[in-house]
């Protein structure tokens, strides 16, 4: 496939680094070779014909060129349509890899002058929660091919990669690209919850485990990272997640982390060869060796014979043996992660006392940091269930609910309280929902409530508005008061971005979430509780997505207070943790953003714009509800988007809806809702209602000036506008019209296009630009460069969307559009 619109040329022309240009050319050439070799010359010609027609239309969108691309699509035989779709999908995936490698090059360049950023001052705690939400459309085999392709590109950057070495790497790269091309991008069957657990483990293997110590060294010792997971624990609307699944998920994670520690201990031991004459062992280390000799007599004798002068190496090698025993549940096992951690501290102390501080603070310190963070559980499993299920289980006992709480108690007894102590109540309505969770926990195991944190999840406008009233009642519950006494008055409150935006529209929801955080921060200060706000952000802009570090700095003053917790979902998690350098940068930026978030002593810019905020919220929500609440809207939505094909895509263990139908919008999950509108090239949830809100203010005397000042003075508002602009920039009016016309409701399509015009017009007026992304030219160009290829897939999708025999093909185009737009839900 040609690369002319990716590496330069066309209306989106921009300077492209030579290295990126070369990578794209290399990868797309290899893909073209694979298509010709595996699919034949005729298939390659059809791909090229569609590509060229899409570029011509994008460059000059005339009716004649629109007709021309439709003719090209119509001429593709049904048997060739799927491989054509897969060709464009693979193209996007390879270009994404090339751009990721360029980002890594830029990160490795470092700060100007080679300066290393100063350590972060003040205590910071960041908790990352990996979820099983189905927002990664690529199957795991494809992800791993792309990882290997990226690694090979990285190796080609090595100046030593020349001659036969380079030839071999190029051969391997061609092999991986061919393997990617012949791998079906769509799974044949949905993953099970434990498949999702194993996919999450791949991220820990890939970057998280090894990157964490690097972040700790640059960020400073006062920064603490915590890892949690909903994978295998989130049973809200997912009957496949059972108590047995949760126990198995914990066992998989335990096995994984113990293998990681063992491998690290053996690797570090090989380099820990300090002589006892140069670095004499401490008394505590000698006692540890004597104890090990009793526990592992044969191995200890062998090590004493082969390494008589290296006691520190022997000690770490025997620690590795004990980790094996722990994994295999043998009598020599560690009783707890704390015991393992203590052994590492004794080893470090001995090295320091012996004059080898550099060794104590090197790789052994890295292992100690990993042990501090991951324990023997790797990530704390958080259990989530809908409030309605809990209320029902109180009235009519539910064995699975009881088994869930028993599993939590079992995990705590096995791996410690940190392994599983949070229970999140979806759609919390009042304190009775929290009381129900504690009552059910007591029914399952009378000791559990004292070790259980029940977390309110506020997801609707009504609950966000009265969050502190609900919290007043929650902290008055005897079970909660007892738990607060036990955990140092620490309380978590979760805010749901996805369902609040689906209910009220992105602008009204964003403003309601901001108001709720302000209220919760003031409530925390008043009550003296250490409250952590848990942000349930999605990956897409319509679900609270966007740059996390910028969002943190835009939070209400005092609402972060050194603590931040957030979900990392699907495609976003794989993008952030697929490469070690990107993961390092992301985590460090998170920590620095938390450290510099506005404090409670700072004034809130929102106070200066209360009338404008009220008008924005009211008008935008009215516009949103007027559209999605229109008679027949749900049925229209199912006709104009590929929600039916998305619902049947085997990308997750969880159903897309809490009920059996996709036209029940209340039950439809936010992810497929957002995903569907992205596929229809409308991106409705990311911007609809913003224009109405802005116009409600600008129609007043002096309103436009107020909004401009509001954008400059209030970072939160600026972030909201930028995210909406990005969502609009990824939409396409011509193709959106094609999708919306399929529904036969000109009134609804007209309302969408009128609000589209209103939003663009108002955004440009407030931002004083000539294009919605004028202030983000690099991002604008990246979207523009991909657009022709995304358009080609959309035209192909439209041809086959109503063909019941072409579901797999349409799903392939869905995956391709997602790769091209770089977001699903």
C-alpha positions in Angstrom: 0.0 0.0 0.0 1.2 3.5 -0.8 2.0 6.0 2.0 1.6 9.4 0.3 -1.0 10.7 2.6 0.7 9.5 5.7 4.2 10.6 5.1 3.5 13.9 3.5 1.3 15.5 0.8 -2.3 16.3 0.5 -4.2 19.0 2.4 -3.1 17.7 5.7 0.6 18.2 4.9 2.9 18.6 7.9 6.6 18.0 8.6 7.1 14.3 9.2 10.3 13.2 11.0 12.5 11.2 8.7 12.6 8.2 11.0 8.8 8.0 11.1 8.6 8.4 7.3 11.0 5.6 6.9 9.2 3.3 9.3 5.8 3.9 7.6 7.3 3.3 4.2 9.0 0.1 5.4 5.9 -1.3 7.1 3.4 -0.5 4.4 5.7 -1.9 1.7 6.0 -5.1 3.7 2.2 -5.1 4.0 1.7 -4.6 0.3 4.1 -7.5 -0.3 2.1 -9.7 2.0 -1.2 -8.8 0.3 0.2 -9.6 -3.1 1.9 -12.8 -1.9 -1.1 -14.1 0.1 -4.1 -12.6 -1.6 -2.9 -12.2 -5.2 -2.3 -9.2 -7.5 -6.0 -8.6 -8.2 -6.8 -8.1 -4.5 -3.9 -5.7 -4.2 -5.2 -3.7 -7.2 -8.7 -3.5 -5.6 -7.2 -2.2 -2.3 -5.2 0.4 -4.2 -8.2 1.5 -6.3 -10.2 2.1 -3.1 -7.3 3.8 -1.5 -6.8 6.2 -4.4 -10.6 7.0 -4.7 -10.8 7.8 -1.0 -7.8 10.1 -1.2 -9.3 11.9 -4.2 -12.6 12.4 -2.4 -10.9 13.6 0.8 -8.8 16.1 -1.2 -11.7 17.5 -3.1 -15.1 16.2 -1.8 -17.3 16.7 -5.0 -20.4 14.7 -5.9 -18.5 13.2 -8.8 -15.8 11.8 -6.6 -18.3 10.6 -4.1 -20.0 8.7 -6.9 -16.6 7.4 -8.0 -15.8 5.8 -4.6 -19.2 4.3 -4.3 -18.6 2.7 -7.7 -15.3 1.3 -6.6 -16.9 -0.2 -3.5 -19.8 -1.6 -5.5 -17.3 -3.3 -7.9 -15.5 -5.2 -5.1 -16.7 -8.8 -5.3 -18.2 -10.0 -2.0 -15.4 -12.6 -1.6 -12.8 -9.8 -1.8 -14.6 -7.4 0.5 -13.3 -9.0 3.8 -9.6 -9.1 2.8 -9.9 -5.5 1.5 -11.3 -4.4 4.9 -8.5 -6.4 6.6 -5.9 -4.7 4.5 -7.0 -1.2 5.6 -7.2 -2.4 9.2 -3.7 -3.8 9.1 -2.5 -0.5 7.5 -3.9 1.5 10.4 -2.4 -0.8 12.9 1.1 -0.6 11.4 0.9 3.2 11.1 -0.1 3.4 14.7 3.0 1.2 15.6 5.2 3.5 13.6 3.9 6.6 15.3 4.3 5.0 18.7 8.0 4.3 17.9 8.4 7.9 17.0 6.8 8.9 20.3 9.3 6.7 22.0 12.2 8.3 20.2 10.9 11.7 21.3 10.6 10.6 24.9 14.1 9.2 24.9 15.4 12.5 23.7 14.5 13.8 27.2 14.3 17.3 28.5 16.2 20.2 26.9 19.8 20.0 27.8 19.5 16.4 29.0 18.1 17.6 32.4 16.4 15.0 34.6 13.2 16.3 36.2 13.4 16.9 39.9 11.8 14.5 42.3 8.2 15.2 43.3 7.8 17.0 46.5 5.0 15.9 48.9 3.2 12.6 49.4 1.4 11.4 46.3 -0.7 8.2 45.9 -1.9 7.1 42.5 -4.1 4.1 42.0 -4.5 2.7 38.5 -7.5 0.3 38.1 -7.4 -2.0 35.0 -10.9 -2.9 33.9 -12.4 -5.5 31.7 -14.6 -3.0 29.8 -14.7 -4.1 26.2 -12.9 -1.2 24.5 -10.1 -3.1 22.9 -11.3 -4.4 19.6 -8.1 -6.1 18.6 -7.7 -9.7 19.6 -4.8 -10.6 21.7 -2.9 -12.4 18.9 -3.0 -9.2 16.9 -1.8 -7.1 19.8 1.1 -9.4 20.4 2.1 -9.2 16.7 2.0 -5.5 16.9 4.2 -5.5 20.0 6.8 -7.7 18.3 6.7 -5.4 15.2 7.3 -2.4 17.4 10.2 -4.2 19.2 11.8 -5.1 15.8 11.5 -1.5 14.6 13.1 -0.4 17.9 16.0 -2.8 17.3 16.5 -1.4 13.8 17.2 2.0 15.4 20.2 0.4 17.2 23.3 1.7 15.3 24.8 -1.8 15.7 22.0 -3.1 13.5 23.9 -3.5 10.3 24.9 -6.2 7.8 23.6 -9.7 8.6 22.1 -8.5 11.9 19.9 -5.9 10.1 19.0 -8.4 7.3 17.8 -10.9 9.9 15.7 -8.3 11.7 14.2 -7.2 8.4 13.4 -10.8 7.6 11.7 -11.2 11.0 9.8 -7.9 10.5 8.5 -9.2 7.2 7.5 -12.4 8.8 5.6 -10.6 11.6 3.8 -8.3 9.1 2.8 -11.3 7.0 1.5 -13.1 10.2 -0.5 -10.0 11.1 -2.0 -10.0 7.6 -3.1 -13.6 7.7 -4.4 -13.4 11.3 -8.2 -12.9 11.5 -8.6 -9.6 13.4 -11.9 -10.8 14.8 -12.2 -13.5 17.4 -14.4 -16.5 16.6 -15.7 -16.6 20.2 -15.9 -14.0 23.0 -13.2 -14.2 25.6 -14.1 -15.7 29.0 -13.5 -13.6 32.1 -10.3 -15.6 32.8 -9.1 -14.9 29.2 -9.5 -11.2 30.1 -7.5 -11.8 33.3 -4.7 -13.4 31.3 -4.7 -10.5 28.8 -4.3 -8.1 31.7 -1.4 -10.1 32.9 0.3 -9.5 29.6 0.4 -5.8 30.4 2.1 -6.5 33.7 4.6 -8.7 31.9 5.1 -6.2 29.1 5.7 -3.1 31.1 4.1 -2.5 34.5 6.2 -4.8 36.7 9.5 -3.6 35.3 8.6 0.0 34.7 7.4 0.8 38.2 10.9 1.0 39.9 12.1 3.3 37.1 9.2 5.7 37.8 10.0 5.5 41.5 13.6 6.6 41.0 12.7 9.6 38.9 9.5 10.6 40.7 10.8 10.2 44.3 10.2 8.0 47.3 7.1 9.9 48.4 5.2 8.8 45.4 3.2 5.6 45.8 1.6 3.7 43.0 -1.2 1.1 43.7 -2.7 -1.3 41.3 -6.2 -2.6 41.3 -8.3 -4.5 38.9 -11.9 -5.2 38.0 -11.0 -8.0 35.7 -12.5 -11.1 37.2 -14.3 -9.0 39.9 -16.8 -6.8 38.0 -20.0 -8.8 38.0 -22.4 -5.8 37.3 -24.4 -7.1 34.3 -21.9 -9.9 33.6 -23.3 -13.3 34.7 -20.0 -14.9 33.5 -18.2 -13.4 36.5 -18.8 -15.7 39.5 -17.2 -16.2 42.8 -15.2 -19.1 41.4 -14.0 -16.8 38.6 -12.9 -14.2 41.2 -10.9 -16.8 43.1 -9.3 -18.1 39.9 -8.4 -14.6 38.8 -6.6 -14.0 42.1 -4.8 -17.4 41.8 -3.6 -16.4 38.3 -2.4 -13.0 39.5 -0.6 -14.6 42.5 1.1 -17.2 40.3 2.1 -14.4 37.9 3.7 -12.1 40.5 5.5 -14.9 42.3 7.1 -16.0 39.0 8.0 -12.4 38.3 9.8 -12.1 41.7 11.5 -15.5 41.3 12.9 -14.5 37.8 14.0 -11.1 39.1 15.7 -12.7 42.2 17.6 -15.2 40.1 18.7 -12.6 37.6 19.8 -10.2 40.3 21.6 -12.9 42.3 23.8 -13.7 39.3 25.2 -10.2 39.4 25.4 -10.0 43.2 28.9 -11.6 43.5 30.4 -9.4 46.1 33.1 -11.2 48.1 32.6 -11.6 51.9 36.1 -10.1 52.3 35.1 -6.9 50.5 31.4 -6.8 51.7 31.1 -8.7 54.9 27.6 -10.0 55.6 25.7 -8.7 58.6 24.7 -10.8 61.5 21.0 -10.7 60.3 22.1 -12.0 56.9 24.1 -14.8 58.5 21.0 -15.8 60.6 18.9 -15.8 57.4 21.4 -18.1 55.7 21.4 -20.4 58.7 17.6 -20.6 58.6 17.6 -21.2 54.9 20.1 -24.1 55.4 17.5 -25.7 57.7 14.6 -25.1 55.2 16.5 -26.0 52.0 19.4 -28.2 53.2 20.4 -29.6 49.8 20.2 -26.4 47.9 22.0 -24.5 50.7 24.9 -27.0 50.7 25.3 -26.8 46.9 25.4 -23.0 47.0 27.9 -23.0 49.9 30.1 -25.3 47.8 29.9 -23.3 44.6 29.7 -19.8 46.0 31.6 -20.0 49.4 32.7 -16.3 49.3 29.4 -14.8 48.1 26.9 -14.8 51.0 24.7 -12.1 49.5 24.3 -14.0 46.3 23.6 -17.2 48.2 20.9 -15.4 50.2 19.1 -14.0 47.2 19.3 -17.4 45.4 17.6 -19.0 48.5 15.0 -16.3 48.6 14.2 -17.4 45.0 13.8 -21.0 46.2 11.4 -19.8 48.9 9.4 -17.9 46.3 9.1 -21.2 44.3 7.9 -23.0 47.4 5.3 -20.2 48.0 4.0 -20.5 44.5 3.7 -24.3 44.8 2.2 -24.0 48.3 4.9 -26.1 49.9 5.6 -26.0 53.7 8.8 -23.8 53.1 6.6 -21.0 51.7 6.6 -17.4 52.9 3.8 -16.8 55.3 3.1 -13.4 53.7 4.5 -10.8 51.3 5.7 -8.9 54.4 8.1 -11.7 55.2 9.5 -11.6 51.7 9.9 -7.9 51.9 11.7 -8.2 55.3 14.2 -10.7 53.8 15.0 -8.1 51.0 15.4 -5.4 53.7 17.9 -7.6 55.6 19.8 -8.1 52.3 19.9 -4.4 51.6 20.9 -3.6 55.1 23.8 -6.0 55.0 25.0 -4.6 51.7 24.9 -1.0 53.1 26.6 -2.0 56.3 29.3 -3.8 54.3 30.0 -0.6 52.3 28.2 -1.5 49.1 25.4 1.1 49.2 25.3 1.2 45.4 24.3 -2.5 45.4 21.7 -2.0 48.1 20.1 0.9 46.2 20.3 -0.8 42.8 18.4 -3.8 41.5 17.7 -5.2 44.9 16.0 -1.9 45.8 14.0 -2.2 42.6 12.8 -5.7 43.7 11.9 -4.3 47.1 9.8 -1.5 45.5 8.0 -4.1 43.4 7.3 -6.2 46.5 6.0 -3.1 48.3 3.6 -2.3 45.4 2.4 -5.7 44.2 2.6 -8.0 47.4 1.7 -11.5 46.6 -1.6 -10.5 45.0 -0.2 -8.2 42.2 -3.4 -6.1 42.0 -6.2 -5.7 44.5 -9.3 -7.3 43.0 -12.3 -4.9 43.3 -15.8 -6.4 43.2 -18.6 -4.5 41.7 -22.3 -5.2 41.7 -25.5 -3.3 40.9 -27.4 -1.8 43.9 -30.6 -3.4 42.6 -29.0 -6.9 42.9 -27.9 -6.2 46.5 -31.4 -5.0 47.5 -32.9 -8.1 45.9 -30.5 -10.4 47.7 -31.5 -9.0 51.1 -35.1 -10.0 50.4 -34.6 -13.2 48.6 -31.2 -14.8 49.3 -29.0 -15.1 46.3 -26.4 -17.8 46.5 -24.0 -16.2 44.1 -24.1 -13.0 46.0 -23.3 -14.9 49.2 -20.6 -16.8 47.4 -19.0 -13.6 46.2 -18.6 -12.2 49.7 -17.3 -15.6 50.9 -14.7 -15.4 48.1 -13.6 -12.0 49.3 -13.1 -13.3 52.8 -11.2 -16.3 51.5 -8.9 -14.1 49.4 -8.2 -12.0 52.5 -7.3 -15.0 54.5 -5.1 -16.3 51.8 -3.4 -13.2 50.4 -4.1 -10.5 53.0 -6.7 -7.8 53.2 -5.2 -5.7 50.4 -5.9 -8.5 47.9 -9.6 -7.9 47.9 -11.3 -5.4 50.2 -13.3 -3.0 48.1 -16.9 -3.6 47.1 -18.3 -1.0 44.6 -22.0 -0.5 44.5 -23.1 0.6 41.0 -25.9 3.1 40.8 -25.8 3.9 44.5 -29.1 5.6 45.4 -28.8 6.1 49.1 -27.1 4.8 52.3 -29.4 1.7 52.3 -27.5 0.3 49.3 -24.2 0.5 51.3 -26.0 -1.0 54.4 -27.2 -3.8 52.2 -23.6 -4.6 51.1 -22.4 -4.8 54.7 -25.4 -6.9 55.8 -24.8 -9.4 53.0 -21.1 -9.5 53.8 -21.9 -10.2 57.5 -24.3 -12.9 56.4 -21.5 -14.6 54.4 -18.7 -14.1 57.0 -19.3 -12.2 60.2 -15.7 -11.1 60.3 -15.7 -9.6 56.8 -17.4 -6.2 57.4 -14.5 -5.0 59.6 -12.2 -5.6 56.6 -14.4 -4.3 53.9 -14.6 -0.9 52.1 -18.0 -0.4 50.4 -17.6 2.3 47.8 -20.5 4.4 46.5 -20.6 4.8 42.8 -22.6 7.9 41.8 -23.6 7.7 38.1 -26.7 9.8 37.5 -27.4 13.5 37.8 -29.7 13.1 40.8 -27.2 11.2 42.8 -24.3 13.5 41.8 -26.4 16.5 43.0 -27.0 15.0 46.4 -23.8 13.1 46.8 -22.8 14.7 50.1 -26.3 14.1 51.6 -26.0 10.5 50.7 -22.4 10.4 52.2 -23.7 12.0 55.4 -26.0 9.0 55.8 -23.4 6.5 54.7 -20.8 7.5 57.3 -23.5 7.4 60.0 -23.9 3.6 59.4 -22.3 1.6 62.3 -20.5 -0.7 59.9 -19.0 2.3 58.1 -18.0 4.0 61.3 -16.2 0.8 62.4 -14.4 0.5 59.1 -13.3 4.2 59.2 -11.8 3.7 62.7 -9.9 0.7 61.4 -8.5 2.2 58.2 -7.4 5.6 59.4 -10.6 7.5 58.3 -10.0 6.8 54.6 -13.0 6.8 52.3 -13.4 6.3 48.6 -16.1 7.8 46.5 -16.5 6.8 42.9 -17.9 9.0 40.1 -19.2 7.5 36.9 -18.5 9.5 33.8 -20.0 7.2 31.2 -23.6 6.8 32.4 -23.9 10.4 33.5 -22.9 11.6 30.0 -25.3 9.1 28.5 -28.1 10.5 30.7 -27.5 14.2 30.4 -25.0 14.8 27.6 -21.3 15.4 27.8 -21.4 19.1 28.8 -24.1 18.9 31.5 -22.5 15.7 32.9 -19.0 17.3 33.0 -20.4 20.3 34.8 -22.3 18.1 37.2 -19.3 16.0 37.9 -17.2 19.1 38.6 -19.9 20.4 41.0 -20.0 17.0 42.8 -16.3 17.0 43.3 -16.3 20.5 44.7 -19.0 19.4 47.2 -17.2 16.2 48.1 -14.0 18.1 48.7 -15.7 20.6 51.0 -17.5 17.7 52.7 -14.2 15.9 53.3 -12.6 19.0 54.8 -15.6 19.5 57.1 -15.7 15.9 58.3 -11.9 15.4 58.6 -12.0 12.3 56.4 -9.3 11.5 53.9 -11.4 11.1 50.8 -10.1 9.7 47.5 -12.3 10.5 44.5 -12.3 7.5 42.2 -12.8 8.6 38.6 -14.6 6.0 36.4 -13.4 7.5 33.2 -13.8 5.8 29.9 -11.5 5.8 26.9 -13.6 7.8 24.5 -14.2 11.5 24.9 -17.9 10.9 25.3 -17.1 8.8 28.4 -14.8 11.1 30.2 -11.7 10.2 28.1 -8.9 12.5 27.1 -5.4 13.3 28.5 -5.5 12.2 32.1 -2.7 14.5 33.4 -4.4 17.6 32.0 -7.7 16.5 33.4 -6.1 16.1 36.9 -4.8 19.6 36.9 -8.2 20.9 35.9 -10.0 19.4 38.9 -11.6 21.6 41.5 -9.2 22.9 44.1 -8.7 20.6 47.0 -10.5 17.6 45.4 -7.3 15.7 44.5 -5.3 16.5 47.7 -2.4 14.1 46.8 -4.6 11.2 46.0 -5.9 10.1 42.6 -7.6 6.9 41.5 -8.8 6.2 37.9 -9.9 3.4 35.7 -7.7 2.3 32.7 -9.8 0.6 30.1 -9.2 -1.7 27.1 -7.5 0.2 24.2 -6.3 3.0 26.5 -4.6 0.6 28.8 -2.9 -1.2 25.9 -1.8 2.1 24.4 -0.4 3.4 27.7 1.3 0.1 28.9 2.3 -1.5 25.6 5.7 0.1 25.6 8.0 0.6 28.6 9.0 4.2 27.8 5.5 5.3 27.2 4.4 3.6 30.4 7.2 5.3 32.3 6.2 8.7 30.9 2.5 8.2 31.5 3.0 7.1 35.2 5.4 9.9 35.9 3.1 12.5 34.3 0.2 11.2 36.4 2.2 11.5 39.6 3.4 15.0 38.7 -0.1 16.1 37.8 -1.4 14.8 41.2 1.4 16.7 43.0 0.6 19.9 41.2 -3.2 19.7 41.2 -4.8 22.9 42.7 -4.9 22.9 46.5 -7.8 23.7 48.7 -6.3 27.1 49.5 -6.5 28.2 45.8 -9.6 30.0 44.5 -11.9 28.1 42.2 -12.3 30.0 38.9 -15.7 28.5 38.5 -17.0 30.8 41.3 -16.6 33.8 38.9 -18.9 32.2 36.3 -21.9 30.7 38.2 -24.6 32.2 35.9 -22.9 31.0 32.8 -22.3 27.5 34.2 -26.0 27.3 35.1 -27.1 28.3 31.6 -24.6 26.0 30.0 -25.8 23.0 32.0 -29.5 23.7 31.6 -29.5 24.4 27.9 -27.1 21.6 26.9 -29.1 19.0 29.0 -32.4 20.2 27.5 -31.0 19.8 24.0 -29.6 16.3 24.8 -32.8 15.0 26.4 -34.8 16.5 23.6 -32.9 14.4 21.1 -32.5 11.0 22.9 -35.9 11.3 24.5 -37.7 11.8 21.2 -40.3 9.2 20.4 -38.8 6.3 18.4 -35.2 7.5 19.0 -34.0 4.2 20.4 -35.2 2.2 17.4 -33.8 4.8 15.0 -30.4 4.6 16.7 -30.4 0.8 16.0 -31.0 1.5 12.3 -28.5 4.2 11.7 -25.5 2.7 13.6 -24.0 -0.8 13.5 -25.0 -1.5 17.1 -26.3 -4.9 16.1 -23.0 -6.0 14.7 -21.1 -4.4 17.6 -23.4 -6.3 20.1 -22.4 -9.6 18.5 -18.7 -8.8 18.3 -16.8 -11.3 20.4 -14.6 -8.7 22.1 -15.6 -9.2 25.8 -17.2 -11.5 28.2 -19.7 -8.9 29.2 -23.0 -8.3 27.2 -23.4 -4.9 25.7 -26.7 -4.4 27.5 -28.2 -5.2 30.9 -31.2 -6.5 29.1 -31.7 -8.7 26.1 -32.3 -5.9 23.6 -30.0 -3.1 22.3 -32.9 -0.7 21.8 -33.4 -0.2 25.5 -31.2 2.9 25.9 -31.4 2.9 29.7 -30.0 -0.7 29.8 -27.5 -0.2 27.0 -24.0 0.2 28.3 -22.2 3.4 27.6 -19.3 1.7 25.7 -21.3 0.3 22.8 -23.4 3.4 22.8 -20.3 5.6 22.2 -18.7 3.0 19.9 -21.7 2.9 17.7 -21.8 6.7 17.2 -18.1 6.7 16.3 -18.7 4.0 13.7 -21.5 6.1 12.2 -19.0 8.9 12.0 -21.1 11.2 14.1 -19.4 10.9 17.5 -22.6 12.3 19.0 -21.9 11.6 22.7 -18.7 13.6 22.5 -20.2 17.0 21.6 -24.0 17.0 21.2 -25.6 19.7 23.4 -22.4 21.8 23.7 -23.6 24.2 20.9 -26.9 24.7 22.6 -25.2 25.4 25.9 -22.7 27.9 24.4 -25.4 29.6 22.4 -27.6 30.0 25.5 -24.7 32.2 26.9 -23.6 34.0 23.8 -27.1 35.1 23.0 -26.9 37.3 26.2 -25.3 40.7 26.1 -21.6 40.2 26.7 -22.0 36.5 26.8 -19.3 35.7 24.2 -16.7 37.7 26.1 -17.6 36.0 29.3 -17.2 32.6 27.7 -13.8 33.6 26.3 -12.7 34.8 29.7 -14.1 31.6 31.2 -12.0 29.5 28.9 -8.8 31.4 29.7 -9.4 31.4 33.4 -10.9 28.0 34.1 -8.7 25.0 33.0 -11.6 22.6 33.4 -13.8 24.5 30.8 -10.8 24.7 28.4 -10.4 20.9 28.6 -14.1 20.3 28.0 -14.0 22.5 24.9 -10.8 20.8 23.6 -12.2 17.4 24.0 -15.4 18.3 22.2 -13.4 19.9 19.4 -11.4 16.6 19.1 -14.6 14.6 19.0 -16.0 16.8 16.2 -12.7 16.7 14.3 -13.0 12.9 14.2 -16.5 13.0 12.8 -17.3 13.3 9.1 -20.4 15.1 8.0 -20.7 13.5 4.5 -20.6 9.9 5.9 -22.7 10.8 8.9 -25.4 11.9 6.5 -25.3 8.5 4.8 -25.7 6.7 8.1 -28.4 8.9 9.5 -30.4 8.7 6.2 -30.8 5.0 6.8 -33.2 5.6 9.7 -35.9 7.4 7.7 -36.3 10.1 10.3 -35.4 13.4 8.7 -36.4 15.3 11.9 -33.8 13.5 14.0 -31.1 13.8 11.4 -32.0 17.5 11.0 -31.7 18.1 14.8 -28.2 16.5 14.8 -26.9 18.5 11.9 -28.3 21.8 13.3 -26.6 21.1 16.6 -23.4 20.1 14.7 -23.5 23.5 13.0 -24.3 25.3 16.2 -21.5 23.6 18.1 -18.8 24.3 15.5 -19.9 27.9 15.1 -20.0 28.5 18.9 -16.7 26.7 19.5 -14.9 28.8 16.8 -16.4 31.9 18.3 -15.2 31.1 21.8 -11.8 29.8 20.9 -11.3 32.5 18.2 -10.0 30.0 15.7 -10.8 29.2 12.1 -10.9 25.5 12.6 -12.0 23.5 15.7 -8.5 22.0 16.2 -6.6 25.1 15.0 -4.7 25.2 18.4 -3.7 21.5 18.1 -2.2 21.5 14.5 -0.2 18.2 15.0 -3.3 16.4 16.2 -5.4 17.9 13.5 -3.0 16.8 10.9 -2.8 13.3 12.3 -6.6 13.0 12.0 -6.6 14.5 8.5 -3.9 12.1 7.3 -5.9 9.1 8.4 -9.3 10.3 7.2 -9.2 9.0 3.6 -8.5 5.4 4.8 -11.1 5.6 7.5 -13.6 6.9 4.9 -12.8 3.9 2.6 -13.7 1.5 5.4 -16.9 3.4 6.2 -18.1 3.3 2.6 -17.4 -0.5 2.6 -19.3 -0.9 5.9 -22.3 1.0 4.4 -22.4 -1.3 1.4 -22.7 -4.4 3.6 -24.3 -3.2 6.8 -27.7 -4.6 6.0 -26.4 -7.9 4.7 -27.1 -10.6 7.3 -24.6 -12.8 5.7 -21.8 -10.2 6.0 -21.7 -9.8 9.8 -18.0 -10.9 10.0 -17.1 -8.5 7.2 -18.9 -5.5 8.9 -17.2 -6.4 12.2 -13.9 -6.3 10.3 -14.7 -2.8 9.1 -15.7 -1.8 12.6 -12.3 -2.9 13.9 -10.6 -1.0 11.1 -12.4 2.2 11.7 -11.6 1.9 15.4 -7.9 1.5 14.6 -8.0 4.4 12.2 -9.8 6.7 14.6 -7.8 5.3 17.5 -10.8 4.9 19.8 -13.7 2.5 20.3 -15.7 3.2 23.5 
